[in-house]
């Protein structure tokens, strides 16, 4: 079984040298890029207590991915607090944000050719299909 079946498409071969240079410019090594790339989607935001801890949780997720032989790559998306915005215009964004969050994670995971991804969120965020979409 090729554990790097999807991320190989963005990291391997002469034609992927520009993509590797981007990864290397932010600190990834050849050894990192030789392993399966696992995305860690994060809805961390400093404006609300329900999502404030998610940066620490993502750090633990990334430790586990490294320990299992993968290379974690964290990416973020928006977060909206319907609790903080109750009774204001901002409250209208809450339901819409669920689709935006799910879509942005699906787009980021698919665009990056991640082998797999995991998400941390303080509230249930589902895609239109009623489940998270897992690439591959």
N, C-alpha and C positions, 0 to 999 in steps of 0.2 A: 504494500500500500504506500503510495506516495503522499507523505504527510504534508508536503509543500505544494500540493496540486494546484492551488490557486495563486499563491504568492510567487510561485516560480515565474509566472507570466509577467511580473513587474520587476523581478530582480535578476533573472538569469539570461545570459547571452550577450553578445556584443551590442546588439541593438538596444539593450536596456542599460547601457553605461550611463546615459544622462540621468535616468531614474536613480541608479545607485549613487551617483555623485550628489544628488539631492539628499538622500538618506545619510551619506557619509558627512555631508556638510553640517548635519545636526548631531553627529556623534555616533552613528551606527557604524559598526565594523564589518569586515568581510565575514567574520564568524557569525555576527548577528543576522546578516542577510542570507546566510546559508541555511538558517533554520526557518521553520514555518512562521509566518508573520500573523500574529493574533491581535486583532483590534480590541481595544478597551474603550467602549463608548461611555462617556461620562456627562452627567447633567449637573456637575458641580457648579454652584453659583454662590456668591458671597452675600446675596440679598435676602436669603431666607434660611431659617434653621433646619428645615426638612431636607435640604440638599447640601448644607454646609459641610457635613462629614464625608461626602462622597469622594473628595480628593484623597483622603486617607484610605478609604475603602479601595479605590482604584489602585493605589500604591501596593496594597496587599494582593490584589488580583494580579498585578504585574509580577510580583515576586513569585507567585504560584505558577504563572505562565513560564517564567524563566526556569524555575525548578523542574518543570515538566519538559523542558527542551525547546520551548518556543521563544520567539522574539516579540514582546508586547509593543504595540504602538497605540498610544492613547490619543483619542480625539474627543472633542466636546460638541455639545449642541446646546440649544437654549433651554431655559427652564422658566416656568411661569408659576406664580403662587396665587391660586384662587383664594387662599386664606387671607393673604395680605391685601388683595384687591377687592374683597367683598364690598359691595355697595358703591364701587367706583366704575368708571369707564373701562379700567384695566381688566375687570372681571370678564368682559366679553372675549378676551384673548384666551382664556383658560381652555375651553373646549377645542378651539381651533389649534391651539398649541400642541395638542396630542398628536394630530396628524403631521404637523410640521416637525415635531421631535422624531416621530417614527420615520418619516420620509427622509429627514436629514441623516439619520443614522444609517438607513438603508442605502442612501446615495454615497455616503462616505465609505461605508464598508465595501460596496460594489466597485466604486471608483478606484479604491486602493488595492484591489485584487487580494484582499485578505483571505487567508486560508480559513479563518473562522473569526468570530468576534463575540464579545460578551458585553453586557451593558449594566451600569449601575444607575439606578433611578430611585427617587424617594416615593414615587407614586407609579401606579401601573400606566404604562404607555404602550398602547397596542397599535399595530398597523391596521389598515382597512381590512386585511384578511383575518383579523382577530388574533393574530399571533405575531411574534417577532419573525422577521424574515432572516433566515440564515443563509448566507451565500454558499454556493457550491452545491 
